[in-house]
Structures are given as structure tokens and as C-alpha cells.
Amino acid sequence: MAGERDARTVEIGYALATGAFLGGVAGVVLASPVLVFGLRGTAAGAVAWVAVAGALGVFGVRVVRVLWRYDRCCRAS
């Protein structure tokens, strides 16, 4: 039982770490037009909001996907 609990904790940490990394990468990529094209004002604000929303979306999808896959794997065992 303790080994299963430890494995679950490691899987949650893995999901959060990879989700944070991929979300950060997505946020930087989505925000890059501000730096590349020198956007200012409303356009820069809109791109920033899209970048934040995209990063949160990628983070959420990654965490859910990893944990669902782990749950499916454990139930099959």
C-alpha cells in the first residue's frame, strides 16, 4: 500500500513539473510576438492575455492527461 501511495505521489509531481515546463514554454512562444514585432499598448496586452490563457491550458491538459494515463495503467494491473 505504501509503495502505491509513493508511486502516486511521484506521478503527481511528474505531472505538475512537466505541466509547468510545457506551460511555460507555451507562454513564451505565445508571447514572443510582443518582443519580435515590438507590439505596444492594447495589442501587447491582448497577446499577453492569450499567452497566459494558452499556458494555463497547456498546463491543465498535460496534468490531466498524465494522471488519467496513470490511473488507467493502475486499474489495468
Summary of the structure (lengths in Angstrom):
residues: 77
radius of gyration: 17.2
end to end distance: 14.1
largest distance: 55.5
contacts: 193
relative contact order: 0.16
helix: 92%
strand: 0%
